Amino acid sequence: MAENDLRSMRIIMRLSNALIKNRNKKLAEWDLTSIQSDVLLYILRNIGDGDVSQLDVQNFFKLTNPTVSGIVDRLEEKGFIRRMCSSKDARFRNLIPLQKAYDVRKILMDHRMLEEEHLIEGMSAEEAEEFRRLLLIALGNIEE
């Protein structure tokens, strides 16, 4: 491996790409992409707290409106969610999970847990915690 390939940014990019590629491959069985599964789990986790809007998804994932619209469109087309006008504010449309979303919920959560375990495989508990801590610091630095 060339010296430049060992720079932190390149490693992070390769890790991100590998994670997404592996997730997409495994999620294809349920006709979902990595980001679609993340958004679907977000909706399922937060629906109990009240309305979940596209703006909530946009803010949580730090994505643009067109990106979130595309993700939500695909989830709706695939029968995982439906949009419904908000009873609180007609300008917003709530994202309502359908039975198909509930049917894959446990599978997606289990899959996410296995991914996390695979990511930190070979690390001690202390190293895994330090890894998470450093990732959060790096993310905070970039999101400033």
N, CA, C and O atoms as a GROMACS GRO file, in nm:
protein
  576
    1MET      N    1   0.084  -0.118   0.000
    1MET     CA    2   0.000   0.000   0.000
    1MET      C    3   0.089   0.124   0.000
    1MET      O    4   0.182   0.133   0.080
    2ALA      N    5   0.062   0.217  -0.085
    2ALA     CA    6   0.141   0.339  -0.093
    2ALA      C    7   0.122   0.422   0.034
    2ALA      O    8   0.018   0.413   0.099
    3GLU      N    9   0.221   0.503   0.067
    3GLU     CA   10   0.215   0.585   0.188
    3GLU      C   11   0.092   0.675   0.189
    3GLU      O   12   0.029   0.691   0.293
    4ASN      N   13   0.056   0.734   0.075
    4ASN     CA   14  -0.060   0.823   0.068
    4ASN      C   15  -0.191   0.750   0.100
    4ASN      O   16  -0.286   0.813   0.147
    5ASP      N   17  -0.197   0.620   0.074
    5ASP     CA   18  -0.318   0.543   0.102
    5ASP      C   19  -0.342   0.527   0.252
    5ASP      O   20  -0.452   0.490   0.293
    6LEU      N   21  -0.241   0.555   0.333
    6LEU     CA   22  -0.255   0.537   0.476
    6LEU      C   23  -0.300   0.664   0.548
    6LEU      O   24  -0.315   0.663   0.670
    7ARG      N   25  -0.320   0.771   0.476
    7ARG     CA   26  -0.366   0.894   0.539
    7ARG      C   27  -0.507   0.874   0.591
    7ARG      O   28  -0.586   0.799   0.533
    8SER      N   29  -0.539   0.940   0.700
    8SER     CA   30  -0.667   0.922   0.768
    8SER      C   31  -0.786   0.942   0.676
    8SER      O   32  -0.879   0.861   0.679
    9MET      N   33  -0.787   1.045   0.596
    9MET     CA   34  -0.902   1.073   0.510
    9MET      C   35  -0.925   0.958   0.412
    9MET      O   36  -1.039   0.919   0.389
   10ARG      N   37  -0.819   0.906   0.356
   10ARG     CA   38  -0.832   0.796   0.259
   10ARG      C   39  -0.886   0.670   0.328
   10ARG      O   40  -0.969   0.599   0.272
   11ILE      N   41  -0.838   0.645   0.448
   11ILE     CA   42  -0.885   0.528   0.524
   11ILE      C   43  -1.034   0.544   0.556
   11ILE      O   44  -1.112   0.450   0.540
   12ILE      N   45  -1.072   0.661   0.599
   12ILE     CA   46  -1.213   0.687   0.631
   12ILE      C   47  -1.301   0.671   0.507
   12ILE      O   48  -1.409   0.613   0.515
   13MET      N   49  -1.255   0.722   0.394
   13MET     CA   50  -1.331   0.710   0.270
   13MET      C   51  -1.345   0.563   0.229
   13MET      O   52  -1.453   0.519   0.191
   14ARG      N   53  -1.236   0.489   0.238
   14ARG     CA   54  -1.241   0.346   0.203
   14ARG      C   55  -1.333   0.269   0.297
   14ARG      O   56  -1.408   0.181   0.254
   15LEU      N   57  -1.326   0.302   0.425
   15LEU     CA   58  -1.413   0.237   0.524
   15LEU      C   59  -1.560   0.267   0.495
   15LEU      O   60  -1.644   0.178   0.496
   16SER      N   61  -1.589   0.392   0.469
   16SER     CA   62  -1.727   0.433   0.437
   16SER      C   63  -1.778   0.361   0.313
   16SER      O   64  -1.889   0.307   0.313
   17ASN      N   65  -1.698   0.361   0.208
   17ASN     CA   66  -1.738   0.294   0.084
   17ASN      C   67  -1.758   0.145   0.105
   17ASN      O   68  -1.854   0.087   0.052
   18ALA      N   69  -1.669   0.081   0.181
   18ALA     CA   70  -1.680  -0.063   0.206
   18ALA      C   71  -1.805  -0.095   0.288
   18ALA      O   72  -1.874  -0.193   0.260
   19LEU      N   73  -1.834  -0.012   0.388
   19LEU     CA   74  -1.953  -0.033   0.470
   19LEU      C   75  -2.080  -0.022   0.386
   19LEU      O   76  -2.169  -0.107   0.394
   20ILE      N   77  -2.088   0.081   0.305
   20ILE     CA   78  -2.206   0.101   0.222
   20ILE      C   79  -2.221  -0.011   0.120
   20ILE      O   80  -2.331  -0.062   0.098
   21LYS      N   81  -2.110  -0.049   0.057
   21LYS     CA   82  -2.114  -0.157  -0.042
   21LYS      C   83  -2.162  -0.287   0.021
   21LYS      O   84  -2.248  -0.355  -0.034
   22ASN      N   85  -2.107  -0.322   0.137
   22ASN     CA   86  -2.146  -0.445   0.206
   22ASN      C   87  -2.292  -0.439   0.250
   22ASN      O   88  -2.365  -0.537   0.238
   23ARG      N   89  -2.332  -0.326   0.302
   23ARG     CA   90  -2.472  -0.312   0.347
   23ARG      C   91  -2.568  -0.324   0.229
   23ARG      O   92  -2.668  -0.395   0.237
   24ASN      N   93  -2.536  -0.256   0.119
   24ASN     CA   94  -2.624  -0.262   0.002
   24ASN      C   95  -2.638  -0.406  -0.049
   24ASN      O   96  -2.746  -0.449  -0.088
   25LYS      N   97  -2.527  -0.478  -0.048
   25LYS     CA   98  -2.527  -0.616  -0.094
   25LYS      C   99  -2.620  -0.702  -0.007
   25LYS      O  100  -2.699  -0.780  -0.059
   26LYS      N  101  -2.609  -0.687   0.124
   26LYS     CA  102  -2.691  -0.766   0.216
   26LYS      C  103  -2.836  -0.721   0.219
   26LYS      O  104  -2.926  -0.803   0.240
   27LEU      N  105  -2.862  -0.593   0.198
   27LEU     CA  106  -2.998  -0.540   0.204
   27LEU      C  107  -3.076  -0.560   0.074
   27LEU      O  108  -3.197  -0.543   0.071
   28ALA      N  109  -3.006  -0.598  -0.032
   28ALA     CA  110  -3.073  -0.619  -0.162
   28ALA      C  111  -3.184  -0.722  -0.151
   28ALA      O  112  -3.283  -0.715  -0.224
   29GLU      N  113  -3.168  -0.817  -0.062
   29GLU     CA  114  -3.270  -0.922  -0.041
   29GLU      C  115  -3.405  -0.861  -0.004
   29GLU      O  116  -3.510  -0.918  -0.035
   30TRP      N  117  -3.403  -0.747   0.064
   30TRP     CA  118  -3.526  -0.680   0.104
   30TRP      C  119  -3.556  -0.558   0.017
   30TRP      O  120  -3.643  -0.477   0.050
   31ASP      N  121  -3.485  -0.546  -0.094
   31ASP     CA  122  -3.505  -0.436  -0.189
   31ASP      C  123  -3.482  -0.300  -0.123
   31ASP      O  124  -3.556  -0.205  -0.148
   32LEU      N  125  -3.380  -0.294  -0.040
   32LEU     CA  126  -3.344  -0.171   0.029
   32LEU      C  127  -3.197  -0.138   0.007
   32LEU      O  128  -3.114  -0.227  -0.013
   33THR      N  129  -3.166  -0.009   0.011
   33THR     CA  130  -3.028   0.036   0.012
   33THR      C  131  -2.990   0.072   0.155
   33THR      O  132  -3.076   0.078   0.243
   34SER      N  133  -2.864   0.097   0.176
   34SER     CA  134  -2.813   0.132   0.307
   34SER      C  135  -2.888   0.253   0.365
   34SER      O  136  -2.938   0.246   0.477
   35ILE      N  137  -2.895   0.360   0.291
   35ILE     CA  138  -2.960   0.481   0.342
   35ILE      C  139  -3.110   0.462   0.357
   35ILE      O  140  -3.170   0.516   0.449
   36GLN      N  141  -3.172   0.386   0.268
   36GLN     CA  142  -3.315   0.360   0.282
   36GLN      C  143  -3.344   0.284   0.411
   36GLN      O  144  -3.441   0.314   0.481
   37SER      N  145  -3.259   0.187   0.444
   37SER     CA  146  -3.280   0.112   0.568
   37SER      C  147  -3.258   0.202   0.690
   37SER      O  148  -3.330   0.190   0.788
   38ASP      N  149  -3.159   0.290   0.683
   38ASP     CA  150  -3.136   0.384   0.794
   38ASP      C  151  -3.256   0.475   0.815
   38ASP      O  152  -3.299   0.496   0.928
   39VAL      N  153  -3.310   0.528   0.707
   39VAL     CA  154  -3.426   0.617   0.717
   39VAL      C  155  -3.547   0.540   0.768
   39VAL      O  156  -3.621   0.590   0.852
   40LEU      N  157  -3.566   0.420   0.717
   40LEU     CA  158  -3.680   0.339   0.761
   40LEU      C  159  -3.671   0.309   0.911
   40LEU      O  160  -3.770   0.320   0.982
   41LEU      N  161  -3.553   0.271   0.959
   41LEU     CA  162  -3.537   0.247   1.102
   41LEU      C  163  -3.558   0.374   1.183
   41LEU      O  164  -3.614   0.368   1.292
   42TYR      N  165  -3.513   0.487   1.132
   42TYR     CA  166  -3.536   0.615   1.201
   42TYR      C  167  -3.686   0.641   1.215
   42TYR      O  168  -3.732   0.678   1.323
   43ILE      N  169  -3.761   0.621   1.109
   43ILE     CA  170  -3.906   0.642   1.113
   43ILE      C  171  -3.969   0.546   1.214
   43ILE      O  172  -4.050   0.588   1.297
   44LEU      N  173  -3.933   0.420   1.208
   44LEU     CA  174  -3.990   0.320   1.298
   44LEU      C  175  -3.957   0.351   1.444
   44LEU      O  176  -4.042   0.333   1.531
   45ARG      N  177  -3.836   0.398   1.472
   45ARG     CA  178  -3.795   0.430   1.608
   45ARG      C  179  -3.866   0.553   1.663
   45ARG      O  180  -3.893   0.562   1.783
   46ASN      N  181  -3.896   0.647   1.575
   46ASN     CA  182  -3.947   0.776   1.622
   46ASN      C  183  -4.097   0.793   1.606
   46ASN      O  184  -4.152   0.892   1.655
   47ILE      N  185  -4.164   0.703   1.540
   47ILE     CA  186  -4.308   0.718   1.518
   47ILE      C  187  -4.385   0.718   1.650
   47ILE      O  188  -4.490   0.781   1.660
   48GLY      N  189  -4.334   0.649   1.750
   48GLY     CA  190  -4.399   0.645   1.881
   48GLY      C  191  -4.394   0.778   1.954
   48GLY      O  192  -4.475   0.803   2.043
   49ASP      N  193  -4.301   0.864   1.916
   49ASP     CA  194  -4.288   0.995   1.980
   49ASP      C  195  -4.377   1.100   1.916
   49ASP      O  196  -4.373   1.217   1.955
   50GLY      N  197  -4.457   1.062   1.819
   50GLY     CA  198  -4.544   1.156   1.748
   50GLY      C  199  -4.516   1.150   1.600
   50GLY      O  200  -4.472   1.049   1.547
   51ASP      N  201  -4.543   1.260   1.535
   51ASP     CA  202  -4.526   1.268   1.390
   51ASP      C  203  -4.379   1.264   1.351
   51ASP      O  204  -4.293   1.319   1.420
   52VAL      N  205  -4.351   1.199   1.239
   52VAL     CA  206  -4.217   1.200   1.179
   52VAL      C  207  -4.234   1.257   1.039
   52VAL      O  208  -4.305   1.201   0.956
   53SER      N  209  -4.170   1.369   1.015
   53SER     CA  210  -4.181   1.435   0.885
   53SER      C  211  -4.054   1.418   0.804
   53SER      O  212  -3.951   1.373   0.855
   54GLN      N  213  -4.063   1.453   0.679
   54GLN     CA  214  -3.945   1.449   0.592
   54GLN      C  215  -3.839   1.545   0.645
   54GLN      O  216  -3.720   1.518   0.635
   55LEU      N  217  -3.882   1.657   0.701
   55LEU     CA  218  -3.788   1.755   0.757
   55LEU      C  219  -3.712   1.695   0.877
   55LEU      O  220  -3.594   1.722   0.895
   56ASP      N  221  -3.780   1.613   0.957
   56ASP     CA  222  -3.713   1.546   1.069
   56ASP      C  223  -3.601   1.457   1.016
   56ASP      O  224  -3.490   1.457   1.070
   57VAL      N  225  -3.630   1.382   0.911
   57VAL     CA  226  -3.531   1.293   0.849
   57VAL      C  227  -3.414   1.376   0.796
   57VAL      O  228  -3.297   1.343   0.817
   58GLN      N  229  -3.448   1.483   0.727
   58GLN     CA  230  -3.347   1.572   0.669
   58GLN      C  231  -3.254   1.625   0.777
   58GLN      O  232  -3.132   1.623   0.761
   59ASN      N  233  -3.310   1.672   0.888
   59ASN     CA  234  -3.229   1.728   0.996
   59ASN      C  235  -3.146   1.622   1.067
   59ASN      O  236  -3.030   1.646   1.099
   60PHE      N  237  -3.203   1.506   1.091
   60PHE     CA  238  -3.132   1.400   1.163
   60PHE      C  239  -3.012   1.349   1.083
   60PHE      O  240  -2.904   1.331   1.138
   61PHE      N  241  -3.032   1.325   0.953
   61PHE     CA  242  -2.926   1.268   0.870
   61PHE      C  243  -2.838   1.373   0.805
   61PHE      O  244  -2.740   1.340   0.738
   62LYS      N  245  -2.873   1.501   0.823
   62LYS     CA  246  -2.795   1.611   0.764
   62LYS      C  247  -2.788   1.597   0.611
   62LYS      O  248  -2.682   1.611   0.550
   63LEU      N  249  -2.905   1.569   0.551
   63LEU     CA  250  -2.915   1.552   0.406
   63LEU      C  251  -2.998   1.666   0.348
   63LEU      O  252  -3.072   1.733   0.420
   64THR      N  253  -2.985   1.688   0.218
   64THR     CA  254  -3.062   1.792   0.151
   64THR      C  255  -3.205   1.745   0.126
   64THR      O  256  -3.234   1.626   0.128
   65ASN      N  257  -3.293   1.842   0.104
   65ASN     CA  258  -3.433   1.810   0.076
   65ASN      C  259  -3.448   1.720  -0.046
   65ASN      O  260  -3.522   1.622  -0.038
   66PRO      N  261  -3.382   1.749  -0.159
   66PRO     CA  262  -3.397   1.660  -0.275
   66PRO      C  263  -3.349   1.517  -0.248
   66PRO      O  264  -3.409   1.421  -0.297
   67THR      N  265  -3.243   1.503  -0.171
   67THR     CA  266  -3.192   1.369  -0.138
   67THR      C  267  -3.295   1.293  -0.056
   67THR      O  268  -3.325   1.177  -0.085
   68VAL      N  269  -3.348   1.356   0.047
   68VAL     CA  270  -3.448   1.292   0.132
   68VAL      C  271  -3.575   1.263   0.053
   68VAL      O  272  -3.636   1.158   0.071
   69SER      N  273  -3.613   1.354  -0.034
   69SER     CA  274  -3.732   1.330  -0.118
   69SER      C  275  -3.716   1.204  -0.201
   69SER      O  276  -3.810   1.125  -0.212
   70GLY      N  277  -3.599   1.185  -0.259
   70GLY     CA  278  -3.573   1.066  -0.338
   70GLY      C  279  -3.579   0.939  -0.256
   70GLY      O  280  -3.635   0.839  -0.299
   71ILE      N  281  -3.521   0.944  -0.137
   71ILE     CA  282  -3.522   0.828  -0.048
   71ILE      C  283  -3.666   0.794  -0.008
   71ILE      O  284  -3.707   0.678  -0.014
   72VAL      N  285  -3.740   0.894   0.032
   72VAL     CA  286  -3.879   0.875   0.075
   72VAL      C  287  -3.965   0.827  -0.043
   72VAL      O  288  -4.050   0.740  -0.026
   73ASP      N  289  -3.942   0.884  -0.162
   73ASP     CA  290  -4.014   0.837  -0.281
   73ASP      C  291  -3.994   0.688  -0.302
   73ASP      O  292  -4.090   0.614  -0.324
   74ARG      N  293  -3.867   0.642  -0.293
   74ARG     CA  294  -3.838   0.500  -0.315
   74ARG      C  295  -3.902   0.412  -0.208
   74ARG      O  296  -3.958   0.307  -0.238
   75LEU      N  297  -3.895   0.457  -0.081
   75LEU     CA  298  -3.956   0.379   0.027
   75LEU      C  299  -4.108   0.369   0.009
   75LEU      O  300  -4.168   0.267   0.041
   76GLU      N  301  -4.167   0.477  -0.041
   76GLU     CA  302  -4.311   0.476  -0.066
   76GLU      C  303  -4.345   0.384  -0.184
   76GLU      O  304  -4.440   0.306  -0.176
   77GLU      N  305  -4.268   0.394  -0.291
   77GLU     CA  306  -4.290   0.308  -0.408
   77GLU      C  307  -4.277   0.160  -0.374
   77GLU      O  308  -4.347   0.076  -0.430
   78LYS      N  309  -4.186   0.129  -0.281
   78LYS     CA  310  -4.161  -0.010  -0.244
   78LYS      C  311  -4.259  -0.061  -0.138
   78LYS      O  312  -4.253  -0.178  -0.099
   79GLY      N  313  -4.349   0.026  -0.092
   79GLY     CA  314  -4.452  -0.016   0.002
   79GLY      C  315  -4.410  -0.021   0.148
   79GLY      O  316  -4.475  -0.089   0.227
   80PHE      N  317  -4.302   0.049   0.185
   80PHE     CA  318  -4.258   0.050   0.324
   80PHE      C  319  -4.324   0.162   0.404
   80PHE      O  320  -4.346   0.147   0.524
   81ILE      N  321  -4.355   0.273   0.340
   81ILE     CA  322  -4.414   0.388   0.409
   81ILE      C  323  -4.521   0.451   0.320
   81ILE      O  324  -4.534   0.418   0.202
   82ARG      N  325  -4.596   0.543   0.380
   82ARG     CA  326  -4.683   0.631   0.302
   82ARG      C  327  -4.674   0.770   0.362
   82ARG      O  328  -4.644   0.787   0.480
   83ARG      N  329  -4.701   0.868   0.280
   83ARG     CA  330  -4.703   1.006   0.325
   83ARG      C  331  -4.848   1.042   0.358
   83ARG      O  332  -4.942   1.000   0.291
   84MET      N  333  -4.863   1.121   0.464
   84MET     CA  334  -4.995   1.164   0.505
   84MET      C  335  -4.986   1.308   0.557
   84MET      O  336  -4.891   1.342   0.628
   85CYS      N  337  -5.081   1.391   0.521
   85CYS     CA  338  -5.079   1.530   0.566
   85CYS      C  339  -5.080   1.536   0.718
   85CYS      O  340  -5.154   1.462   0.784
   86SER      N  341  -4.999   1.623   0.773
   86SER     CA  342  -4.991   1.641   0.917
   86SER      C  343  -5.118   1.707   0.969
   86SER      O  344  -5.170   1.800   0.908
   87SER      N  345  -5.167   1.658   1.082
   87SER     CA  346  -5.284   1.719   1.145
   87SER      C  347  -5.245   1.848   1.216
   87SER      O  348  -5.331   1.932   1.244
   88LYS      N  349  -5.116   1.865   1.245
   88LYS     CA  350  -5.067   1.984   1.315
   88LYS      C  351  -5.034   2.099   1.221
   88LYS      O  352  -5.052   2.216   1.256
   89ASP      N  353  -4.984   2.066   1.102
   89ASP     CA  354  -4.941   2.169   1.008
   89ASP      C  355  -4.954   2.114   0.866
   89ASP      O  356  -4.881   2.023   0.827
   90ALA      N  357  -5.046   2.170   0.790
   90ALA     CA  358  -5.077   2.120   0.655
   90ALA      C  359  -4.959   2.131   0.559
   90ALA      O  360  -4.960   2.069   0.453
   91ARG      N  361  -4.857   2.210   0.594
   91ARG     CA  362  -4.740   2.223   0.508
   91ARG      C  363  -4.650   2.099   0.515
   91ARG      O  364  -4.567   2.077   0.427
   92PHE      N  365  -4.669   2.020   0.618
   92PHE     CA  366  -4.584   1.902   0.639
   92PHE      C  367  -4.660   1.775   0.609
   92PHE      O  368  -4.781   1.765   0.630
   93ARG      N  369  -4.586   1.676   0.561
   93ARG     CA  370  -4.642   1.544   0.539
   93ARG      C  371  -4.568   1.446   0.627
   93ARG      O  372  -4.446   1.437   0.624
   94ASN      N  373  -4.645   1.373   0.706
   94ASN     CA  374  -4.587   1.273   0.795
   94ASN      C  375  -4.552   1.147   0.718
   94ASN      O  376  -4.615   1.114   0.618
   95LEU      N  377  -4.452   1.078   0.767
   95LEU     CA  378  -4.408   0.953   0.708
   95LEU      C  379  -4.459   0.840   0.798
   95LEU      O  380  -4.417   0.827   0.913
   96ILE      N  381  -4.549   0.761   0.744
   96ILE     CA  382  -4.615   0.656   0.821
   96ILE      C  383  -4.564   0.519   0.776
   96ILE      O  384  -4.576   0.484   0.658
   97PRO      N  385  -4.506   0.440   0.868
   97PRO     CA  386  -4.460   0.307   0.830
   97PRO      C  387  -4.578   0.214   0.803
   97PRO      O  388  -4.678   0.217   0.874
   98LEU      N  389  -4.566   0.132   0.701
   98LEU     CA  390  -4.668   0.034   0.666
   98LEU      C  391  -4.626  -0.103   0.721
   98LEU      O  392  -4.516  -0.117   0.773
   99GLN      N  393  -4.712  -0.201   0.709
   99GLN     CA  394  -4.684  -0.334   0.763
   99GLN      C  395  -4.552  -0.390   0.712
   99GLN      O  396  -4.478  -0.455   0.787
  100LYS      N  397  -4.522  -0.366   0.586
  100LYS     CA  398  -4.397  -0.417   0.528
  100LYS      C  399  -4.275  -0.365   0.606
  100LYS      O  400  -4.176  -0.436   0.622
  101ALA      N  401  -4.283  -0.241   0.656
  101ALA     CA  402  -4.174  -0.183   0.735
  101ALA      C  403  -4.161  -0.257   0.869
  101ALA      O  404  -4.051  -0.289   0.913
  102TYR      N  405  -4.275  -0.282   0.931
  102TYR     CA  406  -4.272  -0.354   1.059
  102TYR      C  407  -4.223  -0.497   1.041
  102TYR      O  408  -4.159  -0.554   1.129
  103ASP      N  409  -4.254  -0.555   0.925
  103ASP     CA  410  -4.211  -0.693   0.896
  103ASP      C  411  -4.059  -0.707   0.887
  103ASP      O  412  -4.005  -0.811   0.924
  104VAL      N  413  -3.990  -0.604   0.840
  104VAL     CA  414  -3.843  -0.612   0.825
  104VAL      C  415  -3.768  -0.544   0.939
  104VAL      O  416  -3.645  -0.546   0.943
  105ARG      N  417  -3.840  -0.484   1.031
  105ARG     CA  418  -3.778  -0.408   1.140
  105ARG      C  419  -3.672  -0.488   1.216
  105ARG      O  420  -3.558  -0.445   1.227
  106LYS      N  421  -3.710  -0.604   1.268
  106LYS     CA  422  -3.616  -0.685   1.346
  106LYS      C  423  -3.497  -0.730   1.262
  106LYS      O  424  -3.384  -0.731   1.309
  107ILE      N  425  -3.523  -0.766   1.138
  107ILE     CA  426  -3.415  -0.808   1.048
  107ILE      C  427  -3.315  -0.695   1.030
  107ILE      O  428  -3.194  -0.718   1.036
  108LEU      N  429  -3.364  -0.574   1.008
  108LEU     CA  430  -3.276  -0.459   0.988
  108LEU      C  431  -3.198  -0.426   1.115
  108LEU      O  432  -3.080  -0.392   1.109
  109MET      N  433  -3.265  -0.435   1.228
  109MET     CA  434  -3.196  -0.406   1.355
  109MET      C  435  -3.089  -0.510   1.384
  109MET      O  436  -2.979  -0.477   1.427
  110ASP      N  437  -3.122  -0.637   1.360
  110ASP     CA  438  -3.023  -0.744   1.381
  110ASP      C  439  -2.904  -0.727   1.285
  110ASP      O  440  -2.789  -0.745   1.323
  111HIS      N  441  -2.936  -0.692   1.162
  111HIS     CA  442  -2.832  -0.672   1.061
  111HIS      C  443  -2.738  -0.558   1.103
  111HIS      O  444  -2.617  -0.569   1.088
  112ARG      N  445  -2.795  -0.451   1.155
  112ARG     CA  446  -2.715  -0.337   1.200
  112ARG      C  447  -2.624  -0.378   1.316
  112ARG      O  448  -2.508  -0.337   1.321
  113MET      N  449  -2.676  -0.458   1.407
  113MET     CA  450  -2.595  -0.504   1.521
  113MET      C  451  -2.478  -0.590   1.474
  113MET      O  452  -2.366  -0.575   1.522
  114LEU      N  453  -2.504  -0.680   1.380
  114LEU     CA  454  -2.397  -0.764   1.324
  114LEU      C  455  -2.291  -0.680   1.253
  114LEU      O  456  -2.172  -0.709   1.263
  115GLU      N  457  -2.334  -0.576   1.182
  115GLU     CA  458  -2.239  -0.487   1.115
  115GLU      C  459  -2.147  -0.420   1.216
  115GLU      O  460  -2.026  -0.412   1.196
  116GLU      N  461  -2.206  -0.371   1.324
  116GLU     CA  462  -2.129  -0.305   1.429
  116GLU      C  463  -2.027  -0.402   1.489
  116GLU      O  464  -1.911  -0.367   1.510
  117GLU      N  465  -2.072  -0.525   1.518
  117GLU     CA  466  -1.982  -0.625   1.574
  117GLU      C  467  -1.868  -0.657   1.478
  117GLU      O  468  -1.753  -0.672   1.519
  118HIS      N  469  -1.901  -0.667   1.350
  118HIS     CA  470  -1.798  -0.697   1.250
  118HIS      C  471  -1.698  -0.582   1.238
  118HIS      O  472  -1.578  -0.605   1.221
  119LEU      N  473  -1.746  -0.460   1.249
  119LEU     CA  474  -1.661  -0.342   1.238
  119LEU      C  475  -1.556  -0.338   1.348
  119LEU      O  476  -1.441  -0.300   1.324
  120ILE      N  477  -1.594  -0.377   1.469
  120ILE     CA  478  -1.501  -0.367   1.582
  120ILE      C  479  -1.436  -0.501   1.616
  120ILE      O  480  -1.370  -0.514   1.719
  121GLU      N  481  -1.456  -0.599   1.529
  121GLU     CA  482  -1.396  -0.731   1.550
  121GLU      C  483  -1.244  -0.717   1.566
  121GLU      O  484  -1.179  -0.644   1.492
  122GLY      N  485  -1.190  -0.788   1.664
  122GLY     CA  486  -1.046  -0.783   1.688
  122GLY      C  487  -1.004  -0.670   1.781
  122GLY      O  488  -0.887  -0.661   1.817
  123MET      N  489  -1.098  -0.584   1.819
  123MET     CA  490  -1.067  -0.476   1.913
  123MET      C  491  -1.110  -0.521   2.053
  123MET      O  492  -1.210  -0.591   2.069
  124SER      N  493  -1.035  -0.479   2.153
  124SER     CA  494  -1.078  -0.502   2.291
  124SER      C  495  -1.196  -0.408   2.318
  124SER      O  496  -1.224  -0.318   2.239
  125ALA      N  497  -1.264  -0.430   2.428
  125ALA     CA  498  -1.376  -0.343   2.464
  125ALA      C  499  -1.328  -0.198   2.480
  125ALA      O  500  -1.398  -0.105   2.440
  126GLU      N  501  -1.212  -0.182   2.536
  126GLU     CA  502  -1.156  -0.048   2.556
  126GLU      C  503  -1.122   0.017   2.422
  126GLU      O  504  -1.149   0.135   2.400
  127GLU      N  505  -1.063  -0.063   2.333
  127GLU     CA  506  -1.029  -0.010   2.200
  127GLU      C  507  -1.154   0.028   2.122
  127GLU      O  508  -1.157   0.130   2.054
  128ALA      N  509  -1.258  -0.055   2.132
  128ALA     CA  510  -1.384  -0.027   2.061
  128ALA      C  511  -1.446   0.103   2.113
  128ALA      O  512  -1.496   0.184   2.035
  129GLU      N  513  -1.442   0.122   2.244
  129GLU     CA  514  -1.496   0.244   2.303
  129GLU      C  515  -1.413   0.366   2.261
  129GLU      O  516  -1.468   0.472   2.229
  130GLU      N  517  -1.282   0.351   2.260
  130GLU     CA  518  -1.193   0.459   2.216
  130GLU      C  519  -1.215   0.491   2.068
  130GLU      O  520  -1.214   0.608   2.029
  131PHE      N  521  -1.235   0.388   1.987
  131PHE     CA  522  -1.264   0.405   1.845
  131PHE      C  523  -1.391   0.490   1.827
  131PHE      O  524  -1.392   0.586   1.750
  132ARG      N  525  -1.497   0.455   1.898
  132ARG     CA  526  -1.622   0.532   1.892
  132ARG      C  527  -1.600   0.676   1.937
  132ARG      O  528  -1.650   0.771   1.875
  133ARG      N  529  -1.526   0.691   2.046
  133ARG     CA  530  -1.500   0.825   2.100
  133ARG      C  531  -1.426   0.911   1.998
  133ARG      O  532  -1.460   1.028   1.977
  134LEU      N  533  -1.324   0.854   1.935
  134LEU     CA  534  -1.246   0.928   1.836
  134LEU      C  535  -1.329   0.959   1.711
  134LEU      O  536  -1.316   1.067   1.653
  135LEU      N  537  -1.413   0.863   1.669
  135LEU     CA  538  -1.501   0.889   1.554
  135LEU      C  539  -1.595   1.006   1.583
  135LEU      O  540  -1.617   1.091   1.496
  136LEU      N  541  -1.649   1.012   1.704
  136LEU     CA  542  -1.739   1.122   1.740
  136LEU      C  543  -1.666   1.256   1.742
  136LEU      O  544  -1.722   1.358   1.701
  137ILE      N  545  -1.543   1.256   1.789
  137ILE     CA  546  -1.463   1.379   1.787
  137ILE      C  547  -1.440   1.424   1.643
  137ILE      O  548  -1.459   1.541   1.610
  138ALA      N  549  -1.399   1.329   1.557
  138ALA     CA  550  -1.373   1.362   1.416
  138ALA      C  551  -1.500   1.414   1.350
  138ALA      O  552  -1.497   1.513   1.277
  139LEU      N  553  -1.613   1.346   1.374
  139LEU     CA  554  -1.740   1.391   1.317
  139LEU      C  555  -1.776   1.531   1.365
  139LEU      O  556  -1.821   1.614   1.286
  140GLY      N  557  -1.757   1.555   1.493
  140GLY     CA  558  -1.784   1.689   1.548
  140GLY      C  559  -1.697   1.795   1.484
  140GLY      O  560  -1.743   1.907   1.459
  141ASN      N  561  -1.572   1.763   1.457
  141ASN     CA  562  -1.482   1.857   1.393
  141ASN      C  563  -1.530   1.893   1.252
  141ASN      O  564  -1.524   2.009   1.211
  142ILE      N  565  -1.576   1.793   1.179
  142ILE     CA  566  -1.618   1.814   1.040
  142ILE      C  567  -1.753   1.885   1.032
  142ILE      O  568  -1.776   1.965   0.942
  143GLU      N  569  -1.842   1.856   1.127
  143GLU     CA  570  -1.977   1.914   1.124
  143GLU      C  571  -1.983   2.054   1.182
  143GLU      O  572  -2.089   2.116   1.178
  144GLU      N  573  -1.873   2.104   1.236
  144GLU     CA  574  -1.873   2.241   1.294
  144GLU      C  575  -1.912   2.344   1.191
  144GLU      O  576  -1.918   2.463   1.222
   0.00000   0.00000   0.00000
